[in-house]
Structure formats: structure tokens, C-alpha cells
Amino acid sequence: MDLSTTYMGLSLKSPIIAGSSGMTSSVDKVKALEAHGAGAVVLKSIFEEEVSYEYADFMKKAKQKFGDPKYFDYEGQRSPIEYYDYVIREENLQKNITLIESCKKAVSIPVMASINCFFYSVEWLSYAVNLEQAGADGLELNMFFPPTDFKHTREEKEALYFEITEKVTEAVSIPVALKISPYFTDLGPMIQRLSKTGVHGIVLFNRFFSPDFDIDKMKVKPSFVFSTPAELALSLRWVAVMANKVDCSLAASTGVHDSTAVIKQLLAGADAVQVASCLYKNGPSYLETLLEGLKQWMEKKKFEDLDDFKGRLSQEQSTDPAVYERAQFMRYFGGKESVTL
């Protein structure tokens, strides 16, 4: 039985990718993921937002100790970049470079770097080039510009996706994937347009911090840190809708907690499936459980490889494609209770 697949032009021994998270933040963790069957790993992201917060905290302490910030000369000119900011960024970048280099020596599966693009920064291009030079097999841009930004129009924010993607894909030769959110006015056409930019993969979808309230302490607190199985529905629908409508690979993400969810995403048309929350909850060995469930189902259905069934329930191959476009619940779906193989 063959579980191999191709994602972004990379050969994977299995369709399950360990998504960018704390589970992919060290060499030992990556080695364990490979040992238990991961087809590839996406290393913990460089967070531009995190670097900025670290910088702000460092600057507060540094000013108390050393006074006003220092500057440095670059090519004979006084740089407007504060010295401390430069040091912090270089340290964070070097940590990721070291992680990539170490992982490439320790494992044989594809190792992809990740940049979390929460707001616009010229640093992303520099990061991408450096991560490629470190040996990353691919690069995932986890891209999201918050709708809480009232200073820019929808058109301006959407244009950034194309601007950044164009610059990064021109700057590096390794395959680039975009991990995006579902929060677009015209999601289907947007995904299709992004797939034509030269990217090699699109991941549906990224997941965000959700605030909650502590009504006793009257404070905002984090909530819903891990995804739930119920969150599968959104990505499942859109993977199925976009399969065979994009010019790149598709990966599914969010809400995948068991082998049934993996099978569903492959039936929808995903080339690969990312997991993270279920690994946090069950450990890297849970990958074996996911893969064993997939194998048993394939044996039952007499499928020899993934291509035998991948995309069989996508919108394009469905006997009832309109089911993916219905927006409201109906008591009866045209007399059909389900769509079967």
C-alpha cells in the first residue's frame, strides 16, 4: 500500500504534515515526528509580531539601563534602524537558521520554514532568502492582515497578498506556500487568483488567537487554544470546492483530530493534511494512529494508493456539486441524504 504523495513538488512518504507549532520547534521533536510517520514538517514560525513585542520589552529595559538607543552605520550612512531592534531580529533569524540546518542533518523528510506575516514588513524578504540559504526545502507564508485595520481599504489589504507573494517567489527558488484565512469577501476567486501567482501550495486555513473574558478578574484571557473536530467543516468545504480549480497544491489544516478527518480531506482533494492540535494532545506517536486508520480504510475500500480516491468527493467530481454552494439548511436536500462513492 502506497501512502506517498506530492506536495508543492516535494515527495512525501505520507500525506500528513506536522504543522508549524511548538511541536516542530526543536531537532529532537522533528526527529520524533519523522520516526512516527510525518511526511514533512513545517518548523515553528518566525513571528514578526513576536519580534516586535520582544523588541519593545527589550527597549524598555535597555533605556532604563543604557539611556537613549544606539544607532549603527551601514554602507557609510547612519541607519534609521535602532541597534537593539537589529540585534533582536538577527538573533531570532539565527535561531531559525540553526534549527533548519540541524533538522536537515537529522531527518530525511522535507523541512519547511515558516514566516508568520501578521502585518507588512520589509523583513519578510530578507527572512525568506536567509531561510532558503539555510537549507529549507520549502517556505510557508502564514499570511493574514487583520480586518481590525481601519486605516486601509479591503482592496489595499488584499493587494498586499499579491505584492508580498510576488516579491518572495522572485527572491527564492524553493517552493512557497501561502497559509491563508477564510476571511475574504470573494474567497473562491481570491484563492484561485493567489494560486496563479507562482506559489506552489495554498493551505486552507490558518487559525487565530481567540479572546475570552474572565468575568471574575474582569480581564481578557486566551481561549480555544487548540482546534476542535467541529472546525474541520470549513476547510473541508473549501478544499472540496477549490480542488482542480487552482494552479498549485492544496493542503488542509485545522480541525483534523483523527484518521477519519484525514480521509475526508483527501477525498475532498487535499494533496496533504496538516496537523498540530492533535499532536499537542496526544504526542508525536499519534501520527501512527492516524496513518493506521488511513491504511485500514484503504484496505477496506481496496485502494492501493492515494490517487485511487483523492478528490473523489470534490465539487468537480461530485454527483451533486450544488451541495457545496448551499448557504442555508434545508429539511430535504433534493431528496438526497448523502453523496457516496
N, C-alpha and C positions, 0 to 999 in steps of 0.2 A: 504494500500500500504506500502510495506516494503523497506525502503532505507538503511537498515543496511548492513554492510559489515565487513569482517575480514581482517585486515592488520597487518602483522608481528605477527600473533597470538593474536592481540588485537581486541576486539569487538568495532566497531564504529557505532554510531547511523545514520551516514550519510557518504557517500564516500568522502566528501570534507574536506580536512585538511588545516588549516591555516599554511602556510609555514613559516619557520624561517625568521623573518624580524623585523622591528621596530613595526609592528602591534602585535607582540607577546612578547613585552619587559616589560610588567607590568601586575600585577594581574588584575587591572581593565579592561585592554584591553582583556585579556584572558577570563574574565567573560563575556564580551560583545560578544566575538566570540562564546562562548558556547550558550549564550542566543539566538543568531541568527541562530544557526543550525550547527556549525562546528562539525565534527565528532571527531576531535582531533586537537591538536596544537603542533607545533614544536617551542620551545622557541628560542628567539634570540640567535645566536651562540656566543660561546666563540671564538674570533678570535686570533689565536696565532700571526698573523701578527700585529694585532691591539695592542696586549700586548707589542710586541717588539718596535713598534713606540712610545707607551706611555712611555716605559722604557727609550728609547733614549732621549726623551724630558725631562723626569724627571732627568735623569743622568746629562744632560747638565746644568740644573738649580741647581741641588744638588752640583755638583762640584764647581760651582761658589760660592755657599753659604758655603759649608762644606769642600771643598777640595777633596782629593782622596777618592774613595769609600771604605766603610767598608765591612768587612767580618764577618761571624759568624761561630761558632764551631758546628759541627754536629757529634754526637757519638764520641766525643773526638778528632775529626780531623778538621783542618781548611778547610772549604769548598771552592771550586773554584767558587761557585755561589755568585755573588755580593749581598750584603744585600738588596739594593734597588730593584733589579730585583726580589728577593724573595718576598718582601713586595707587590709589584705591582701585581705579579701573584696571591698571596694569596688573595688580595683584590678583584681582578676580579673573581676568583673562588668563593669566599664567596658571591658575588653579585648574581651569578647564583644559588648557593645552596639556598640562601634565596628566590629567585624567585620561584624555584621549590617547596620548602616547602610551600610557601604561596599559590601558584596555586593549589597544591594538596588539601589544606584545603578548597579552594574556589570553585572548579569545580569538576564535576564527570567524564568528558571526559578524555581520555588518554592525558597525558602531557609528551611530549618527549623533551629531552635535545638535544643540537646540538653543535658540535665542528667543527670549520672550519679549515681544515688541508691544509694549503697552502704550507708549507714546513715541512721537517721532524723535529720532536721534541719528546724527551722522555716524555715531559709534558703531551702528549695526554693520555697516560695510566693512569697517576695519575688523570687527569681530569675525565676520564670515570668512574673510581672507586668512586670518590667523588660524582659525579652526580647521580650515582646509589644509593649510600647511602643516598642521599638527598631525594630520593623517586621518581625519574623519572621513568615513565612507559616504556620508550624506549630511545634509543640513536641514533641520526643521525650523521654520519661522513660525512661532506661535504668535499670530498677529491679531491684535484687537485694539481698536480706537474707541474708547467708551462713548456711549450715547449721552453721557452726562456732560460732555464738552459742548457748551452752548455758544462758544466763540466761532466755531466752524460749521459750515453747512454740511449736509449729508454728502453732497457732491464732492466737496473738498476732502472729506474724510475717506470716501471711497476711492478717490484718486490716489491717495497715499498708498493704498494696497498695490496699485499698479506701478507707481513710481519706485517704491522700495523693491518690489519683486524684480523689476527690470534691472535696477542697479546691481542687486545681489547676484542675479543669474548671469549677468555680464561679467561680474568680478570673479566668479568661481567656476570651476569646471566640474565639481562634484554635483550629483543630483540634489535639487532643492525641493522641499515640500512646504506647503502652506497649511498650517493648522488654524482654522478659522471658526468663527462663531456662527450661529444661525440668525444673527440679528441684522439682516439686510432687508430693505424694502422689497426687492425682487431677488430672492435668494437663488432660485434656479438659474436665471440668466447670469447672476453675478458669479456663481460657481463655474459656469461654463466659460465665461469671459476670462476668469482667472486661470482656467486650465489651458488657455491659449497663449499665455504669457511666456511660456518656455519653462515653467515649473514641471517637475517630474511626478509630483504627487500632491493630492489635497486630502487633508484629514478632517473628517466630519464627526464630532465638533470638539472645540476646546471647552473647558469648564472653568467657572469663575468662583471667587470667594463670595459667599452669601452671608450677609449680616443678619444677626438675630438680636433680640433685646433681652437683657437680664432685668426683669421688672422689679426685682428686689434691690439690686445695686444701682438701678437706673443707668445702665451702661450698655453700649453696643458690644456684642461679642460675636465671634465667628460661629458659624453653624453649617451643618451639612458638609463637613469636610470631605467625606467620601461620597462617591456617586452611589446611587441605588439602582436595582434592576429596573425600576419603573422608568428610569431615564434613557433606557435603550430605545424607546419608541421613536424619539425624534430623529436620532441618527439613522435608525433602521429605515425609516420612511425616505429620508433624503438620499441615502446610499442607493436604495432601490430606484428612486426617481432619476438619479444622475448617472447610474451605470450605463455605459455605452453612449453617454452624451457629453463626455469630457475627453480632452486630448491628453490625459495623464492617468496615472494610477489613482485609485481611491482606497483610503484606509478608513475604517470605522473606529470611533472612540466614544467612550462614556457609556456607563450602564452595563458593561459586559462583566458578568459575575459568575457565569457557568458555561459549560460546553454548549448548552442549547443556544445561548446568546451568540456564541462564536459561529455556530452553524447557521443561525438566522442571518447574520451579517454577510456570510459567504454566499448564501442563497440570494441575498439582496444584490450582490455584485461586488462586494469589497474584495480587493486583492490581498489585504492584510487587516488584522484586527489588533488594536492597541488595548492593553490592559494596565491598570495601575491600582485602583482601589482594592480589587480582589487580592492583589499581591500583598498589599499592606495588611489586609485582614487575615490572610491565610499563609503568607510566606511564599518564597520563590518555588517551593516544591509543588504548589498548587497548579503550576503550569502543566505538570504531568497529568493532573486530574482533568484539566481542560482538554489536553491532547488525547487522552484515553477516551474521553466521552465522544470526541470528534471521530476517532477511529472506529469505535463501536457502532456509531450511527452509520458511518460509511460502509462498514461491513454488512449491516442490516439492509442497507439500500443497494448493496452490490456496486458501490462506486470505487474505482481503482485510484483515482486522483481527484484533486480539487476541481480541475476543469470539467469533470463529468457533471458537476452540479452548480458551479459558481455562476451566479446571476440568473438561475432558473426562475426565481420569483421577483426579478426586477420588473420595473414597469414595462420595459420594452418587450420582455418575454411573457408577461402575464396574460392570462386569458381574459382578465378584467382590468385593464390598465387604468380605468377611471377610478378604481377604488383608492388610488394614491392621491387623487385630487379632491376627494370629498372633504369638505370643511366641517360639516355638521353631522352629528349622529343621526342615523335613520333607523327606524324599527326594523325595516327589511332592506337588505342590500340587493335589490333587483332579483330577489328570490335565491340569492347565492349566499350561503353561510360562510364559505371559505374558498380560497383558491388553492388547489392541490397540484402536486407534481404530476 
